[in-house]
């Protein structure tokens, strides 16, 4: 691993998304396959470089001394969420075709909403991923 690839900033900060997963290997392969992610650490936790961002995949668990009332777990109901990954793409039709061929199951085909075309897919644990292509300037 190239140390420059690891998400440890020399100044300022880096935004990294953390997902609780039930099977690190399965989730690592899902994100590696769909996103062409570079795996920096194989497990405990999985750390991946994804385009210009980073993703951490780890098992859940109970409270710790720095989060004494928080339990980390996969989504209990994948149809209810308060957060999701948002991926902007240049060509959503191509991504839809490529990812579907790799086994991704989209909730619907891409839908045109005027300023963007978007579709949603879930990872193996039910985490929602929005895939969108901007079609006009956002006001």
BAFI-3210 file (N, C-alpha, C; in Angstrom, 3 decimals, decimal comma, padded with zeros to 6 digits):
// residues 139
n [1|2|3|4|5|6|7|8|9|10|11|12|13|14|15|16|17|18|19|20|21|22|23|24|25|26|27|28|29|30|31|32|33|34|35|36|37|38|39|40|41|42|43|44|45|46|47|48|49|50|51|52|53|54|55|56|57|58|59|60|61|62|63|64|65|66|67|68|69|70|71|72|73|74|75|76|77|78|79|80|81|82|83|84|85|86|87|88|89|90|91|92|93|94|95|96|97|98|99|100|101|102|103|104|105|106|107|108|109|110|111|112|113|114|115|116|117|118|119|120|121|122|123|124|125|126|127|128|129|130|131|132|133|134|135|136|137|138|139]
n.u [000,846|000,503|001,551|000,598|-001,921|-003,499|-006,141|-005,200|-004,857|-002,362|-002,752|-005,606|-008,661|-010,123|-012,957|-014,603|-016,620|-018,331|-019,505|-021,557|-021,300|-022,399|-020,848|-017,653|-015,981|-017,795|-019,037|-016,788|-016,048|-018,325|-018,231|-015,694|-016,044|-018,262|-017,520|-014,900|-013,064|-010,103|-008,544|-007,255|-006,898|-007,593|-009,447|-011,142|-010,798|-012,224|-010,692|-011,121|-010,190|-012,114|-012,653|-012,384|-012,578|-013,087|-013,918|-015,036|-015,540|-017,011|-017,594|-020,465|-021,198|-021,270|-021,625|-018,816|-016,079|-015,892|-018,228|-020,572|-023,341|-024,071|-024,883|-023,616|-025,016|-026,218|-028,619|-031,849|-034,268|-034,340|-035,944|-036,270|-034,446|-031,859|-029,660|-027,495|-025,235|-024,125|-023,607|-022,193|-022,310|-020,998|-022,353|-025,223|-026,781|-024,872|-023,524|-025,658|-026,138|-023,588|-023,280|-025,565|-024,978|-022,932|-024,305|-025,657|-028,656|-030,955|-033,397|-035,236|-035,308|-033,129|-034,442|-035,722|-035,528|-035,611|-033,479|-031,691|-030,856|-031,667|-031,102|-031,487|-029,635|-029,025|-026,608|-025,137|-025,982|-028,163|-027,756|-028,440|-027,724|-027,481|-027,429|-026,576|-026,945|-026,145|-028,117|-028,661|-028,055|-027,949|-030,217]
n.v [-001,183|002,179|004,766|007,346|006,929|006,361|007,455|009,680|012,766|015,287|017,850|019,832|018,129|014,915|013,567|010,652|007,841|005,660|002,412|000,052|-003,363|-006,742|-008,774|-008,556|-009,369|-009,947|-007,434|-005,863|-006,935|-006,287|-003,422|-003,096|-004,258|-002,794|-000,033|000,019|000,152|000,758|-001,391|-000,732|-001,675|-004,939|-005,978|-005,532|-002,724|-002,875|-000,801|001,419|003,070|005,112|006,435|009,786|009,667|007,995|004,829|003,056|-000,141|-002,044|-004,390|-004,331|-003,294|-003,013|-000,342|001,864|003,345|005,923|006,335|005,888|005,238|004,227|001,855|000,084|-001,043|-002,963|-001,769|-001,958|-001,919|-001,795|-000,143|002,184|005,004|007,278|008,272|008,092|006,871|009,042|009,103|010,726|010,596|010,514|009,337|007,956|005,959|004,223|003,434|002,213|000,013|-001,275|-001,822|-003,333|-005,565|-006,532|-007,545|-005,843|-004,733|-002,554|-000,305|000,873|001,616|004,191|007,430|010,404|013,521|016,127|018,244|016,327|012,887|009,939|006,943|004,229|001,912|-000,928|-001,988|-005,160|-005,257|-003,660|-000,926|002,184|003,493|006,291|006,953|009,345|011,548|014,719|016,982|019,580|022,968|023,502|025,337]
n.w [000,000|-000,837|001,181|000,713|-000,235|001,920|004,033|005,812|006,691|006,127|006,845|007,744|007,014|006,167|004,651|005,353|004,714|006,856|007,094|008,695|008,457|007,849|006,862|006,147|003,990|001,889|001,540|000,981|-001,527|-003,016|-003,097|-004,198|-006,709|-007,885|-007,592|-008,410|-006,393|-004,504|-002,379|000,704|003,278|004,203|006,136|009,316|010,323|006,974|004,672|002,088|-000,904|-002,796|-005,769|-005,337|-002,605|000,591|002,065|004,820|006,056|008,511|011,183|013,332|016,729|020,313|022,773|023,420|025,276|024,229|022,901|024,642|024,698|022,290|019,828|017,134|014,153|011,324|008,867|010,241|008,927|005,623|004,117|005,448|006,158|007,214|006,104|003,235|000,697|-001,845|-005,140|-007,782|-011,259|-014,634|-016,762|-016,390|-017,560|-018,639|-016,298|-014,963|-016,695|-016,566|-013,758|-013,262|-014,801|-013,241|-011,148|-009,419|-007,908|-008,798|-007,437|-009,147|-012,673|-014,016|-013,348|-014,741|-013,325|-014,073|-013,244|-012,693|-013,335|-011,765|-009,821|-007,518|-005,550|-003,465|-001,045|000,030|002,731|002,842|002,847|001,395|-001,825|-003,719|-007,130|-009,346|-012,152|-013,062|-014,882|-015,379|-014,316|-010,838|-008,961]
ca.u [000,000|001,186|001,102|-000,131|-003,300|-004,233|-006,859|-004,688|-004,405|-001,202|-003,349|-007,038|-009,340|-010,630|-014,263|-014,661|-017,910|-018,216|-020,708|-021,576|-021,631|-022,473|-019,824|-016,670|-015,499|-018,868|-019,196|-015,562|-016,106|-019,391|-017,751|-014,548|-016,579|-019,074|-016,846|-013,481|-012,383|-008,774|-008,556|-006,036|-006,831|-008,517|-010,525|-011,035|-011,865|-011,887|-010,537|-011,068|-010,161|-013,156|-012,532|-011,712|-013,091|-012,736|-015,014|-014,641|-016,554|-016,633|-018,658|-021,104|-020,795|-021,890|-021,018|-017,406|-015,905|-016,051|-019,632|-021,100|-024,749|-024,302|-024,647|-023,504|-025,622|-026,678|-029,983|-032,891|-035,290|-033,722|-036,869|-036,262|-033,053|-031,618|-028,429|-027,140|-024,144|-024,579|-022,562|-022,442|-021,681|-021,064|-023,292|-025,971|-027,235|-023,736|-023,327|-026,785|-025,866|-022,390|-023,506|-026,560|-024,242|-022,118|-025,186|-026,345|-030,100|-031,484|-034,793|-035,939|-034,427|-032,895|-035,611|-035,386|-036,178|-035,346|-032,082|-030,834|-031,407|-031,127|-031,597|-030,970|-029,247|-028,651|-025,483|-025,607|-026,605|-029,330|-027,411|-028,922|-026,762|-028,078|-026,565|-027,211|-026,257|-026,666|-028,479|-028,797|-027,509|-028,770|-030,521]
ca.v [000,000|003,461|005,574|008,531|006,536|006,186|008,693|010,356|014,048|015,962|019,058|019,867|016,872|014,085|013,019|009,235|007,273|004,409|001,590|-001,186|-004,477|-008,044|-009,651|-007,640|-009,847|-009,772|-005,999|-005,394|-007,326|-005,494|-002,070|-003,197|-004,556|-001,705|001,259|-000,117|000,661|000,248|-001,850|-000,361|-002,623|-006,017|-006,181|-005,132|-002,610|-002,718|000,604|001,446|004,349|005,080|007,672|010,831|009,567|006,759|004,084|002,094|-001,165|-002,768|-005,051|-003,521|-003,600|-002,261|000,915|001,940|004,461|007,206|006,405|005,008|004,859|003,958|000,522|000,101|-002,219|-002,793|-001,234|-002,882|-001,894|-001,090|000,817|003,397|005,413|008,692|008,634|007,195|007,305|009,759|008,964|011,480|009,926|011,240|008,672|007,040|004,790|003,301|002,882|001,303|-001,210|-001,932|-002,326|-004,401|-006,727|-007,026|-008,120|-004,848|-004,701|-001,213|-000,262|001,187|002,122|005,621|008,291|011,797|014,465|017,482|018,672|015,149|011,552|009,170|005,615|003,784|000,518|-001,250|-002,894|-006,434|-005,089|-002,801|000,497|002,785|004,245|007,051|007,157|010,427|012,305|016,078|017,316|021,022|023,704|023,531|026,714]
ca.w [000,000|-000,892|002,323|000,243|-000,505|003,165|004,373|007,009|006,150|006,721|007,417|007,470|007,312|005,081|004,954|005,044|005,088|007,610|007,037|009,472|007,566|008,523|006,288|005,571|002,699|000,909|001,286|000,315|-002,927|-003,627|-003,380|-005,115|-008,022|-008,431|-007,593|-008,752|-005,203|-004,152|-000,992|001,422|004,400|003,846|007,118|010,738|009,337|005,562|004,289|000,634|-001,606|-003,821|-006,549|-004,563|-001,245|001,277|002,644|005,846|006,288|009,720|011,928|014,361|018,090|021,388|023,222|023,818|026,212|023,554|022,465|025,689|024,549|020,873|019,279|015,676|013,542|009,951|008,859|010,681|007,894|004,499|003,520|006,281|006,293|007,476|005,405|002,149|-000,160|-003,027|-006,138|-009,009|-012,391|-015,900|-017,666|-015,530|-018,326|-018,725|-014,949|-014,724|-017,458|-016,022|-012,414|-013,355|-015,300|-012,128|-010,142|-008,595|-008,113|-008,619|-007,029|-010,401|-013,728|-013,806|-013,558|-015,033|-012,409|-014,552|-013,032|-012,566|-013,563|-010,637|-009,483|-006,223|-005,403|-002,078|-000,881|000,599|004,043|002,721|002,786|000,160|-002,616|-004,812|-008,281|-010,070|-013,200|-013,150|-016,260|-015,471|-013,194|-009,638|-008,577]
c.u [000,888|000,681|000,334|-001,593|-004,134|-004,874|-006,451|-004,101|-003,191|-001,621|-004,828|-007,717|-009,772|-011,974|-014,309|-016,005|-017,691|-019,545|-020,542|-022,068|-021,646|-021,396|-018,824|-016,203|-016,542|-019,026|-017,977|-015,620|-017,201|-018,872|-016,537|-015,069|-017,327|-018,278|-015,409|-012,615|-011,029|-008,808|-007,212|-005,813|-007,939|-009,677|-010,132|-010,381|-011,320|-011,767|-010,295|-010,982|-011,137|-013,139|-011,750|-012,182|-012,648|-013,971|-014,432|-015,814|-016,127|-017,859|-019,237|-020,595|-021,455|-021,139|-019,535|-017,258|-016,088|-017,420|-020,451|-022,563|-025,086|-023,956|-024,636|-024,097|-026,017|-028,117|-031,011|-033,984|-034,726|-034,646|-037,021|-034,799|-032,953|-030,343|-028,194|-025,934|-024,749|-023,418|-022,979|-021,652|-021,847|-022,133|-024,050|-026,458|-026,120|-023,476|-024,424|-026,546|-024,685|-022,665|-024,551|-025,888|-023,374|-022,977|-025,896|-027,832|-030,613|-032,949|-035,691|-034,883|-034,163|-034,121|-035,143|-036,213|-035,873|-033,890|-031,122|-031,615|-030,823|-031,816|-030,928|-030,681|-028,931|-027,419|-025,996|-026,276|-027,817|-029,034|-027,789|-027,809|-027,535|-027,032|-027,245|-026,309|-026,922|-026,924|-028,624|-028,207|-028,479|-028,986|-030,527]
c.v [001,241|004,308|006,833|008,220|006,451|007,504|009,306|011,689|014,604|017,306|019,047|018,569|016,182|013,540|011,578|008,701|005,896|003,676|000,357|-002,288|-005,781|-008,999|-008,770|-008,075|-009,603|-008,291|-005,422|-005,721|-006,569|-004,123|-002,088|-003,390|-003,372|-000,424|001,207|000,393|-000,016|-000,129|-001,522|-001,293|-003,644|-006,206|-005,656|-003,774|-002,677|-001,211|000,626|002,882|004,220|006,429|008,697|010,839|008,239|006,161|003,098|001,153|-001,970|-003,402|-004,085|-003,898|-002,673|-000,997|000,759|003,160|005,827|007,376|005,486|004,588|004,410|002,516|000,637|-001,186|-001,908|-002,286|-002,304|-003,003|-001,116|-000,099|002,083|003,764|006,894|009,174|007,641|007,744|007,982|009,751|009,729|010,816|010,768|010,654|007,607|005,806|003,750|002,643|001,873|-000,033|-001,990|-002,570|-003,438|-005,684|-007,350|-007,580|-007,134|-004,863|-003,312|-001,292|000,010|001,475|003,596|006,452|009,729|012,706|015,908|017,872|017,504|013,906|010,707|007,823|005,215|002,295|000,299|-002,148|-004,167|-006,316|-004,163|-001,319|001,038|003,602|004,951|007,222|008,216|011,077|013,670|016,403|018,812|021,680|023,676|024,974|026,864]
c.w [000,000|000,278|001,914|-000,054|000,768|003,596|005,710|006,564|006,884|007,311|007,053|007,842|006,025|005,536|004,454|005,512|005,717|007,504|007,914|008,543|008,346|008,046|005,552|004,190|001,606|000,546|000,581|-001,170|-003,676|-004,023|-004,311|-006,542|-008,623|-008,612|-008,072|-007,603|-005,009|-002,676|-000,357|002,606|004,158|004,831|008,490|010,968|007,929|005,317|002,790|000,138|-002,766|-004,527|-005,724|-003,112|-000,634|001,916|003,646|006,064|007,505|010,356|012,956|015,736|019,079|021,746|023,572|024,712|025,557|022,885|023,382|025,546|023,131|020,524|017,764|015,113|012,106|009,978|009,269|009,628|006,712|003,799|004,349|006,502|006,611|006,786|004,275|001,422|-001,383|-004,017|-007,385|-010,135|-013,651|-016,816|-016,891|-016,290|-018,439|-017,375|-014,628|-015,433|-016,866|-014,668|-012,398|-013,833|-014,207|-010,986|-009,239|-008,939|-007,765|-008,202|-008,235|-011,456|-013,428|-014,195|-013,741|-014,133|-012,798|-014,423|-012,871|-012,969|-012,436|-010,499|-008,167|-006,262|-003,928|-002,085|-000,203|001,969|004,011|002,748|001,410|-000,505|-003,725|-005,891|-009,141|-011,095|-013,273|-014,616|-016,456|-014,249|-012,032|-009,236|-007,075]
res [x|x|x|x|x|x|x|x|x|x|x|x|x|x|x|x|x|x|x|x|x|x|x|x|x|x|x|x|x|x|x|x|x|x|x|x|x|x|x|x|x|x|x|x|x|x|x|x|x|x|x|x|x|x|x|x|x|x|x|x|x|x|x|x|x|x|x|x|x|x|x|x|x|x|x|x|x|x|x|x|x|x|x|x|x|x|x|x|x|x|x|x|x|x|x|x|x|x|x|x|x|x|x|x|x|x|x|x|x|x|x|x|x|x|x|x|x|x|x|x|x|x|x|x|x|x|x|x|x|x|x|x|x|x|x|x|x|x|x]
***
